[in-house]
Amino acid sequence: MSDMEISMLDRCTGRQLKELIALASTDEKMTRNWLLEVGDLEQLESLLTEMCTGAGQSGGALLRAACSPDTPVDALLTIKSTAKRLAVAAEGPRQEAAATLLYHLTIAAALGHHALNISSKAAAERLGLYKDLATELPDDELAAIFEKAVGSFLPESDLGS
Protein backbone atom coordinates (compact mmCIF):
# COMPACT_ATOMS: atom_id res chain seq x y z
CA MET A 1 0.00 0.00 0.00
CA SER A 2 1.40 3.40 -0.94
CA ASP A 3 2.04 6.20 1.56
CA MET A 4 -0.78 8.18 -0.07
CA GLU A 5 -3.28 5.34 0.45
CA ILE A 6 -2.15 4.93 4.07
CA SER A 7 -2.51 8.67 4.60
CA MET A 8 -6.03 8.52 3.16
CA LEU A 9 -6.91 5.70 5.55
CA ASP A 10 -5.59 7.71 8.51
CA ARG A 11 -8.11 10.45 7.70
CA CYS A 12 -11.10 8.08 7.56
CA THR A 13 -13.67 8.05 10.31
CA GLY A 14 -14.51 4.81 12.06
CA ARG A 15 -17.68 4.49 9.98
CA GLN A 16 -15.75 5.02 6.75
CA LEU A 17 -13.17 2.39 7.71
CA LYS A 18 -15.96 -0.05 8.54
CA GLU A 19 -17.55 0.57 5.13
CA LEU A 20 -14.20 0.13 3.39
CA ILE A 21 -13.65 -3.17 5.16
CA ALA A 22 -17.17 -4.24 4.22
CA LEU A 23 -16.37 -3.40 0.60
CA ALA A 24 -13.53 -5.91 0.60
CA SER A 25 -15.62 -8.44 2.51
CA THR A 26 -16.82 -11.60 0.86
CA ASP A 27 -19.96 -11.53 3.00
CA GLU A 28 -22.37 -12.22 0.15
CA LYS A 29 -25.50 -11.81 2.26
CA MET A 30 -24.60 -8.22 3.17
CA THR A 31 -23.89 -6.96 -0.34
CA ARG A 32 -25.75 -9.20 -2.76
CA ASN A 33 -29.25 -7.66 -2.52
CA TRP A 34 -28.01 -4.07 -2.80
CA LEU A 35 -25.76 -5.01 -5.72
CA LEU A 36 -28.76 -6.50 -7.51
CA GLU A 37 -30.79 -3.39 -6.67
CA VAL A 38 -28.35 -1.10 -8.52
CA GLY A 39 -27.35 -3.70 -11.11
CA ASP A 40 -28.99 -2.02 -14.10
CA LEU A 41 -26.39 -0.34 -16.35
CA GLU A 42 -28.30 2.96 -16.66
CA GLN A 43 -29.07 3.15 -12.95
CA LEU A 44 -25.48 2.27 -12.03
CA GLU A 45 -24.13 4.91 -14.40
CA SER A 46 -26.51 7.50 -12.96
CA LEU A 47 -25.43 6.75 -9.38
CA LEU A 48 -21.74 6.80 -10.27
CA THR A 49 -22.15 10.07 -12.18
CA GLU A 50 -23.90 11.57 -9.15
CA MET A 51 -21.06 10.40 -6.90
CA CYS A 52 -18.34 11.73 -9.21
CA THR A 53 -19.85 15.21 -9.55
CA GLY A 54 -17.21 17.76 -8.61
CA ALA A 55 -14.47 15.12 -8.47
CA GLY A 56 -13.25 15.72 -12.01
CA GLN A 57 -14.19 12.19 -13.08
CA SER A 58 -17.00 10.78 -15.15
CA GLY A 59 -19.02 7.98 -13.60
CA GLY A 60 -20.03 6.85 -17.07
CA ALA A 61 -16.43 6.75 -18.27
CA LEU A 62 -15.38 4.72 -15.22
CA LEU A 63 -18.18 2.24 -15.81
CA ARG A 64 -17.52 1.93 -19.55
CA ALA A 65 -13.81 1.35 -18.90
CA ALA A 66 -14.56 -1.29 -16.26
CA CYS A 67 -16.85 -3.08 -18.73
CA SER A 68 -14.54 -2.92 -21.74
CA PRO A 69 -12.38 -5.96 -22.56
CA ASP A 70 -9.84 -3.52 -24.02
CA THR A 71 -9.17 -1.71 -20.73
CA PRO A 72 -5.62 -2.44 -19.56
CA VAL A 73 -4.95 -3.88 -16.11
CA ASP A 74 -3.33 -0.64 -14.88
CA ALA A 75 -6.52 1.25 -15.68
CA LEU A 76 -8.62 -1.39 -13.91
CA LEU A 77 -6.42 -0.99 -10.82
CA THR A 78 -7.03 2.77 -10.91
CA ILE A 79 -10.78 2.27 -11.27
CA LYS A 80 -10.73 -0.21 -8.38
CA SER A 81 -9.01 2.38 -6.16
CA THR A 82 -11.53 5.01 -7.25
CA ALA A 83 -14.37 2.64 -6.39
CA LYS A 84 -12.93 2.22 -2.89
CA ARG A 85 -12.80 5.99 -2.42
CA LEU A 86 -16.35 6.36 -3.73
CA ALA A 87 -17.56 3.70 -1.29
CA VAL A 88 -16.02 5.55 1.63
CA ALA A 89 -17.65 8.81 0.53
CA ALA A 90 -21.02 7.22 -0.32
CA GLU A 91 -24.15 8.88 0.96
CA GLY A 92 -26.52 6.03 1.59
CA PRO A 93 -26.80 2.36 0.69
CA ARG A 94 -27.57 2.87 -3.01
CA GLN A 95 -24.41 4.88 -3.59
CA GLU A 96 -22.39 2.44 -1.51
CA ALA A 97 -23.79 -0.45 -3.55
CA ALA A 98 -22.94 1.36 -6.81
CA ALA A 99 -19.33 1.87 -5.69
CA THR A 100 -19.14 -1.73 -4.47
CA LEU A 101 -20.49 -3.04 -7.76
CA LEU A 102 -17.93 -0.96 -9.67
CA TYR A 103 -15.22 -2.37 -7.40
CA HIS A 104 -16.30 -5.95 -8.10
CA LEU A 105 -16.73 -5.24 -11.82
CA THR A 106 -13.08 -4.20 -12.06
CA ILE A 107 -11.91 -7.34 -10.28
CA ALA A 108 -14.19 -9.52 -12.43
CA ALA A 109 -13.03 -7.76 -15.61
CA ALA A 110 -9.39 -8.38 -14.75
CA LEU A 111 -10.16 -12.04 -14.06
CA GLY A 112 -12.29 -12.56 -17.14
CA HIS A 113 -10.45 -10.42 -19.68
CA HIS A 114 -6.85 -10.68 -18.47
CA ALA A 115 -6.82 -13.86 -16.34
CA LEU A 116 -5.38 -11.79 -13.51
CA ASN A 117 -6.54 -11.30 -9.91
CA ILE A 118 -6.09 -7.63 -9.00
CA SER A 119 -7.35 -8.13 -5.46
CA SER A 120 -5.35 -9.00 -2.36
CA LYS A 121 -7.96 -11.69 -1.64
CA ALA A 122 -7.92 -15.02 -3.42
CA ALA A 123 -10.27 -14.91 -6.38
CA ALA A 124 -11.89 -18.16 -5.28
CA GLU A 125 -13.23 -16.35 -2.19
CA ARG A 126 -15.47 -14.27 -4.46
CA LEU A 127 -16.58 -17.13 -6.68
CA GLY A 128 -19.98 -17.58 -5.00
CA LEU A 129 -20.81 -13.88 -5.18
CA TYR A 130 -19.68 -13.65 -8.80
CA LYS A 131 -21.73 -16.72 -9.77
CA ASP A 132 -24.81 -15.12 -8.20
CA LEU A 133 -24.17 -11.80 -9.94
CA ALA A 134 -23.62 -13.57 -13.27
CA THR A 135 -27.01 -15.22 -13.06
CA GLU A 136 -29.08 -12.60 -11.19
CA LEU A 137 -27.98 -9.13 -12.29
CA PRO A 138 -30.78 -7.53 -14.30
CA ASP A 139 -28.35 -6.09 -16.87
CA ASP A 140 -26.98 -8.62 -19.37
CA GLU A 141 -23.81 -6.61 -20.10
CA LEU A 142 -22.85 -6.42 -16.42
CA ALA A 143 -23.81 -10.06 -15.82
CA ALA A 144 -21.61 -11.14 -18.74
CA ILE A 145 -18.52 -9.67 -17.05
CA PHE A 146 -19.15 -11.76 -13.94
CA GLU A 147 -19.97 -14.80 -16.09
CA LYS A 148 -16.63 -14.48 -17.88
CA ALA A 149 -14.83 -14.16 -14.52
CA VAL A 150 -16.58 -17.26 -13.20
CA GLY A 151 -15.74 -19.05 -16.44
CA SER A 152 -12.07 -18.45 -15.76
CA PHE A 153 -12.43 -20.84 -12.78
CA LEU A 154 -15.04 -23.35 -13.87
CA PRO A 155 -16.05 -25.11 -17.04
CA GLU A 156 -18.89 -23.13 -18.62
CA SER A 157 -21.37 -25.90 -17.90
CA ASP A 158 -20.85 -25.42 -14.14
CA LEU A 159 -21.99 -21.76 -14.18
CA GLY A 160 -25.59 -22.51 -13.28
CA SER A 161 -24.83 -24.95 -10.47
C-alpha positions in Angstrom: 0.0 0.0 0.0 1.4 3.4 -0.9 2.0 6.2 1.6 -0.8 8.2 -0.1 -3.3 5.3 0.5 -2.2 4.9 4.1 -2.5 8.7 4.6 -6.0 8.5 3.2 -6.9 5.7 5.6 -5.6 7.7 8.5 -8.1 10.5 7.7 -11.1 8.1 7.6 -13.7 8.0 10.3 -14.5 4.8 12.1 -17.7 4.5 10.0 -15.8 5.0 6.7 -13.2 2.4 7.7 -16.0 -0.1 8.5 -17.6 0.6 5.1 -14.2 0.1 3.4 -13.6 -3.2 5.2 -17.2 -4.2 4.2 -16.4 -3.4 0.6 -13.5 -5.9 0.6 -15.6 -8.4 2.5 -16.8 -11.6 0.9 -20.0 -11.5 3.0 -22.4 -12.2 0.2 -25.5 -11.8 2.3 -24.6 -8.2 3.2 -23.9 -7.0 -0.3 -25.8 -9.2 -2.8 -29.2 -7.7 -2.5 -28.0 -4.1 -2.8 -25.8 -5.0 -5.7 -28.8 -6.5 -7.5 -30.8 -3.4 -6.7 -28.4 -1.1 -8.5 -27.4 -3.7 -11.1 -29.0 -2.0 -14.1 -26.4 -0.3 -16.3 -28.3 3.0 -16.7 -29.1 3.2 -13.0 -25.5 2.3 -12.0 -24.1 4.9 -14.4 -26.5 7.5 -13.0 -25.4 6.7 -9.4 -21.7 6.8 -10.3 -22.2 10.1 -12.2 -23.9 11.6 -9.2 -21.1 10.4 -6.9 -18.3 11.7 -9.2 -19.9 15.2 -9.6 -17.2 17.8 -8.6 -14.5 15.1 -8.5 -13.3 15.7 -12.0 -14.2 12.2 -13.1 -17.0 10.8 -15.2 -19.0 8.0 -13.6 -20.0 6.8 -17.1 -16.4 6.7 -18.3 -15.4 4.7 -15.2 -18.2 2.2 -15.8 -17.5 1.9 -19.6 -13.8 1.3 -18.9 -14.6 -1.3 -16.3 -16.9 -3.1 -18.7 -14.5 -2.9 -21.7 -12.4 -6.0 -22.6 -9.8 -3.5 -24.0 -9.2 -1.7 -20.7 -5.6 -2.4 -19.6 -5.0 -3.9 -16.1 -3.3 -0.6 -14.9 -6.5 1.3 -15.7 -8.6 -1.4 -13.9 -6.4 -1.0 -10.8 -7.0 2.8 -10.9 -10.8 2.3 -11.3 -10.7 -0.2 -8.4 -9.0 2.4 -6.2 -11.5 5.0 -7.3 -14.4 2.6 -6.4 -12.9 2.2 -2.9 -12.8 6.0 -2.4 -16.4 6.4 -3.7 -17.6 3.7 -1.3 -16.0 5.6 1.6 -17.7 8.8 0.5 -21.0 7.2 -0.3 -24.2 8.9 1.0 -26.5 6.0 1.6 -26.8 2.4 0.7 -27.6 2.9 -3.0 -24.4 4.9 -3.6 -22.4 2.4 -1.5 -23.8 -0.4 -3.6 -22.9 1.4 -6.8 -19.3 1.9 -5.7 -19.1 -1.7 -4.5 -20.5 -3.0 -7.8 -17.9 -1.0 -9.7 -15.2 -2.4 -7.4 -16.3 -6.0 -8.1 -16.7 -5.2 -11.8 -13.1 -4.2 -12.1 -11.9 -7.3 -10.3 -14.2 -9.5 -12.4 -13.0 -7.8 -15.6 -9.4 -8.4 -14.7 -10.2 -12.0 -14.1 -12.3 -12.6 -17.1 -10.5 -10.4 -19.7 -6.8 -10.7 -18.5 -6.8 -13.9 -16.3 -5.4 -11.8 -13.5 -6.5 -11.3 -9.9 -6.1 -7.6 -9.0 -7.3 -8.1 -5.5 -5.4 -9.0 -2.4 -8.0 -11.7 -1.6 -7.9 -15.0 -3.4 -10.3 -14.9 -6.4 -11.9 -18.2 -5.3 -13.2 -16.3 -2.2 -15.5 -14.3 -4.5 -16.6 -17.1 -6.7 -20.0 -17.6 -5.0 -20.8 -13.9 -5.2 -19.7 -13.6 -8.8 -21.7 -16.7 -9.8 -24.8 -15.1 -8.2 -24.2 -11.8 -9.9 -23.6 -13.6 -13.3 -27.0 -15.2 -13.1 -29.1 -12.6 -11.2 -28.0 -9.1 -12.3 -30.8 -7.5 -14.3 -28.3 -6.1 -16.9 -27.0 -8.6 -19.4 -23.8 -6.6 -20.1 -22.9 -6.4 -16.4 -23.8 -10.1 -15.8 -21.6 -11.1 -18.7 -18.5 -9.7 -17.0 -19.1 -11.8 -13.9 -20.0 -14.8 -16.1 -16.6 -14.5 -17.9 -14.8 -14.2 -14.5 -16.6 -17.3 -13.2 -15.7 -19.1 -16.4 -12.1 -18.5 -15.8 -12.4 -20.8 -12.8 -15.0 -23.4 -13.9 -16.0 -25.1 -17.0 -18.9 -23.1 -18.6 -21.4 -25.9 -17.9 -20.9 -25.4 -14.1 -22.0 -21.8 -14.2 -25.6 -22.5 -13.3 -24.8 -24.9 -10.5 
